[in-house]
Amino acid sequence: MIWSLHYEYKYIDKGFTIVLDEDYDLINFVVENPKNKSEIAKYICNLIENQKVKSE
C-alpha cells in the first residue's frame, strides 16, 4: 500500500501541492497551472538551499 501526504501551498497566488510518498521516500510537487511550474520549482529549490545553509 502506498502512503502519501499532501501539503497544499500558495506562492504569490500560485497554488501547488507538495506530495511526500512515504513508501518510496520521494518528494514531488504538483502545480495548479503548468505555466507556473518553473517559477515554483525555483522557489522550492531556494527554500531547500536556505534550510541547508541554516543547518550547517
Biotite code that builds the C-alpha atoms (Angstrom):
import biotite.structure as struc

atoms = struc.array([
    struc.Atom([0.000, 0.000, 0.000], chain_id="A", res_id=1, res_name="MET", atom_name="CA", element="C"),
    struc.Atom([1.323, 3.441, -0.881], chain_id="A", res_id=2, res_name="ILE", atom_name="CA", element="C"),
    struc.Atom([1.127, 6.102, 1.788], chain_id="A", res_id=3, res_name="TRP", atom_name="CA", element="C"),
    struc.Atom([1.457, 9.725, 0.865], chain_id="A", res_id=4, res_name="SER", atom_name="CA", element="C"),
    struc.Atom([0.936, 13.098, 2.455], chain_id="A", res_id=5, res_name="LEU", atom_name="CA", element="C"),
    struc.Atom([-0.206, 16.160, 0.556], chain_id="A", res_id=6, res_name="HIS", atom_name="CA", element="C"),
    struc.Atom([0.625, 19.710, 1.631], chain_id="A", res_id=7, res_name="TYR", atom_name="CA", element="C"),
    struc.Atom([-1.113, 22.500, -0.245], chain_id="A", res_id=8, res_name="GLU", atom_name="CA", element="C"),
    struc.Atom([0.662, 25.853, -0.561], chain_id="A", res_id=9, res_name="TYR", atom_name="CA", element="C"),
    struc.Atom([0.401, 29.188, -2.337], chain_id="A", res_id=10, res_name="LYS", atom_name="CA", element="C"),
    struc.Atom([3.338, 31.198, -3.654], chain_id="A", res_id=11, res_name="TYR", atom_name="CA", element="C"),
    struc.Atom([2.353, 34.676, -4.854], chain_id="A", res_id=12, res_name="ILE", atom_name="CA", element="C"),
    struc.Atom([-1.198, 33.427, -5.553], chain_id="A", res_id=13, res_name="ASP", atom_name="CA", element="C"),
    struc.Atom([0.170, 30.400, -7.445], chain_id="A", res_id=14, res_name="LYS", atom_name="CA", element="C"),
    struc.Atom([-1.097, 27.160, -5.988], chain_id="A", res_id=15, res_name="GLY", atom_name="CA", element="C"),
    struc.Atom([0.933, 23.997, -5.682], chain_id="A", res_id=16, res_name="PHE", atom_name="CA", element="C"),
    struc.Atom([0.940, 20.783, -3.678], chain_id="A", res_id=17, res_name="THR", atom_name="CA", element="C"),
    struc.Atom([3.960, 19.008, -2.231], chain_id="A", res_id=18, res_name="ILE", atom_name="CA", element="C"),
    struc.Atom([3.475, 15.243, -2.150], chain_id="A", res_id=19, res_name="VAL", atom_name="CA", element="C"),
    struc.Atom([5.507, 13.059, 0.225], chain_id="A", res_id=20, res_name="LEU", atom_name="CA", element="C"),
    struc.Atom([5.448, 9.381, -0.767], chain_id="A", res_id=21, res_name="ASP", atom_name="CA", element="C"),
    struc.Atom([6.459, 7.548, 2.398], chain_id="A", res_id=22, res_name="GLU", atom_name="CA", element="C"),
    struc.Atom([6.723, 4.100, 0.769], chain_id="A", res_id=23, res_name="ASP", atom_name="CA", element="C"),
    struc.Atom([9.318, 5.183, -1.789], chain_id="A", res_id=24, res_name="TYR", atom_name="CA", element="C"),
    struc.Atom([10.819, 8.154, 0.114], chain_id="A", res_id=25, res_name="ASP", atom_name="CA", element="C"),
    struc.Atom([10.049, 10.545, -2.739], chain_id="A", res_id=26, res_name="LEU", atom_name="CA", element="C"),
    struc.Atom([9.004, 14.177, -2.633], chain_id="A", res_id=27, res_name="ILE", atom_name="CA", element="C"),
    struc.Atom([7.213, 15.657, -5.647], chain_id="A", res_id=28, res_name="ASN", atom_name="CA", element="C"),
    struc.Atom([5.192, 18.737, -6.359], chain_id="A", res_id=29, res_name="PHE", atom_name="CA", element="C"),
    struc.Atom([2.137, 19.395, -8.494], chain_id="A", res_id=30, res_name="VAL", atom_name="CA", element="C"),
    struc.Atom([1.150, 22.850, -9.746], chain_id="A", res_id=31, res_name="VAL", atom_name="CA", element="C"),
    struc.Atom([-2.342, 24.190, -10.386], chain_id="A", res_id=32, res_name="GLU", atom_name="CA", element="C"),
    struc.Atom([-1.176, 25.913, -13.573], chain_id="A", res_id=33, res_name="ASN", atom_name="CA", element="C"),
    struc.Atom([1.591, 24.220, -15.628], chain_id="A", res_id=34, res_name="PRO", atom_name="CA", element="C"),
    struc.Atom([2.854, 27.649, -16.741], chain_id="A", res_id=35, res_name="LYS", atom_name="CA", element="C"),
    struc.Atom([3.982, 28.262, -13.139], chain_id="A", res_id=36, res_name="ASN", atom_name="CA", element="C"),
    struc.Atom([5.994, 25.041, -12.825], chain_id="A", res_id=37, res_name="LYS", atom_name="CA", element="C"),
    struc.Atom([9.436, 26.570, -13.424], chain_id="A", res_id=38, res_name="SER", atom_name="CA", element="C"),
    struc.Atom([8.882, 29.510, -11.069], chain_id="A", res_id=39, res_name="GLU", atom_name="CA", element="C"),
    struc.Atom([7.556, 27.282, -8.285], chain_id="A", res_id=40, res_name="ILE", atom_name="CA", element="C"),
    struc.Atom([10.427, 24.807, -8.781], chain_id="A", res_id=41, res_name="ALA", atom_name="CA", element="C"),
    struc.Atom([12.927, 27.648, -8.300], chain_id="A", res_id=42, res_name="LYS", atom_name="CA", element="C"),
    struc.Atom([11.049, 28.779, -5.188], chain_id="A", res_id=43, res_name="TYR", atom_name="CA", element="C"),
    struc.Atom([11.168, 25.259, -3.691], chain_id="A", res_id=44, res_name="ILE", atom_name="CA", element="C"),
    struc.Atom([14.899, 24.939, -4.520], chain_id="A", res_id=45, res_name="CYS", atom_name="CA", element="C"),
    struc.Atom([15.590, 28.241, -2.766], chain_id="A", res_id=46, res_name="ASN", atom_name="CA", element="C"),
    struc.Atom([13.701, 27.056, 0.318], chain_id="A", res_id=47, res_name="LEU", atom_name="CA", element="C"),
    struc.Atom([15.772, 23.858, 0.425], chain_id="A", res_id=48, res_name="ILE", atom_name="CA", element="C"),
    struc.Atom([19.068, 25.707, -0.092], chain_id="A", res_id=49, res_name="GLU", atom_name="CA", element="C"),
    struc.Atom([18.227, 28.229, 2.647], chain_id="A", res_id=50, res_name="ASN", atom_name="CA", element="C"),
    struc.Atom([17.336, 25.412, 5.050], chain_id="A", res_id=51, res_name="GLN", atom_name="CA", element="C"),
    struc.Atom([20.600, 23.631, 4.223], chain_id="A", res_id=52, res_name="LYS", atom_name="CA", element="C"),
    struc.Atom([22.639, 26.771, 4.960], chain_id="A", res_id=53, res_name="VAL", atom_name="CA", element="C"),
    struc.Atom([20.851, 27.239, 8.297], chain_id="A", res_id=54, res_name="LYS", atom_name="CA", element="C"),
    struc.Atom([21.580, 23.648, 9.346], chain_id="A", res_id=55, res_name="SER", atom_name="CA", element="C"),
    struc.Atom([25.331, 23.829, 8.642], chain_id="A", res_id=56, res_name="GLU", atom_name="CA", element="C"),
])
